[in-house]
Amino acid sequence: MSWIVLIASGILEAVWATALGRSAGFTKLWPSVVFGTALVASMGGLAFALRTIPVGAGYAVWVGIGAALTVLYAMTFGGEGFSLAKTLLVLGIVACVIGLKLLH
C-alpha cells in the first residue's frame, strides 16, 4: 500500500510543479489553488509512505516520478522543446526509479 501511495504522491508532485509554473507567481487563482491542494496531498502521501519505505529510496522515487512526469508534460503540452537526448534522460530517471523499487 505504501508504494501505491508513494507513486500517487509522485504524480501529484508533477501536478503541483506544473501548476506552480502556470500560477504566474500566484497571481492566477485556479493554478494557485491546484498547486496548494496537490502540494498538501503530495507531501501527505510522501509522509505516509515513508512510515514503511526507507527515506532515501522513498524520496528518490517520489522526486524521480515527479521530475519525469513534469518534463514529459512540458514537452507534450507546455511548449518545451522535444529532443531525443531529453527523452533518453527521462527514461534513465524512470529506469532508476524502477531499480530502486526492485531493491526494496
Disulfide bonds with the S-S distance in Angstrom:
none
